[in-house]
Amino acid sequence: MDEYHGGLKKYNEYKKQDSEHLLETTGKELRKLMSWVDEEA
Protein backbone atom coordinates (compact mmCIF):
# COMPACT_ATOMS: atom_id res chain seq x y z
CA MET A 1 0.00 0.00 0.00
CA ASP A 2 2.83 2.38 0.79
CA GLU A 3 4.29 1.84 -2.68
CA TYR A 4 0.94 2.67 -4.27
CA HIS A 5 0.40 5.77 -2.16
CA GLY A 6 3.99 6.82 -2.79
CA GLY A 7 3.44 7.01 -6.55
CA LEU A 8 4.65 3.51 -7.53
CA LYS A 9 8.25 4.70 -7.82
CA LYS A 10 9.89 1.28 -7.43
CA TYR A 11 7.24 -0.43 -9.56
CA ASN A 12 7.74 2.02 -12.41
CA GLU A 13 11.52 1.66 -12.13
CA TYR A 14 11.25 -2.14 -12.33
CA LYS A 15 8.82 -1.89 -15.25
CA LYS A 16 11.22 0.39 -17.15
CA GLN A 17 14.17 -1.93 -16.47
CA ASP A 18 12.16 -4.90 -17.72
CA SER A 19 11.11 -3.12 -20.91
CA GLU A 20 14.76 -2.30 -21.68
CA HIS A 21 16.00 -5.85 -21.01
CA LEU A 22 17.87 -7.50 -23.90
CA LEU A 23 15.19 -10.19 -24.30
CA GLU A 24 12.46 -7.56 -24.59
CA THR A 25 14.31 -5.37 -27.08
CA THR A 26 15.31 -8.38 -29.20
CA GLY A 27 11.74 -9.69 -29.16
CA LYS A 28 10.41 -6.32 -30.23
CA GLU A 29 12.76 -6.27 -33.22
CA LEU A 30 11.90 -9.85 -34.16
CA ARG A 31 8.15 -9.19 -33.97
CA LYS A 32 8.59 -6.36 -36.49
CA LEU A 33 9.83 -8.97 -38.97
CA MET A 34 6.81 -11.25 -38.44
CA SER A 35 3.99 -9.90 -40.60
CA TRP A 36 1.51 -12.41 -39.16
CA VAL A 37 1.98 -11.20 -35.58
CA ASP A 38 -0.49 -8.60 -34.33
CA GLU A 39 1.20 -5.36 -33.24
CA GLU A 40 -0.68 -5.49 -29.92
CA ALA A 41 0.97 -8.80 -28.97
C-alpha positions as CSV (number, residue, x, y, z in Angstrom):
1,M,0.0,0.0,0.0
2,D,2.8,2.4,0.8
3,E,4.3,1.8,-2.7
4,Y,0.9,2.7,-4.3
5,H,0.4,5.8,-2.2
6,G,4.0,6.8,-2.8
7,G,3.4,7.0,-6.5
8,L,4.6,3.5,-7.5
9,K,8.3,4.7,-7.8
10,K,9.9,1.3,-7.4
11,Y,7.2,-0.4,-9.6
12,N,7.7,2.0,-12.4
13,E,11.5,1.7,-12.1
14,Y,11.3,-2.1,-12.3
15,K,8.8,-1.9,-15.2
16,K,11.2,0.4,-17.1
17,Q,14.2,-1.9,-16.5
18,D,12.2,-4.9,-17.7
19,S,11.1,-3.1,-20.9
20,E,14.8,-2.3,-21.7
21,H,16.0,-5.8,-21.0
22,L,17.9,-7.5,-23.9
23,L,15.2,-10.2,-24.3
24,E,12.5,-7.6,-24.6
25,T,14.3,-5.4,-27.1
26,T,15.3,-8.4,-29.2
27,G,11.7,-9.7,-29.2
28,K,10.4,-6.3,-30.2
29,E,12.8,-6.3,-33.2
30,L,11.9,-9.9,-34.2
31,R,8.1,-9.2,-34.0
32,K,8.6,-6.4,-36.5
33,L,9.8,-9.0,-39.0
34,M,6.8,-11.3,-38.4
35,S,4.0,-9.9,-40.6
36,W,1.5,-12.4,-39.2
37,V,2.0,-11.2,-35.6
38,D,-0.5,-8.6,-34.3
39,E,1.2,-5.4,-33.2
40,E,-0.7,-5.5,-29.9
41,A,1.0,-8.8,-29.0
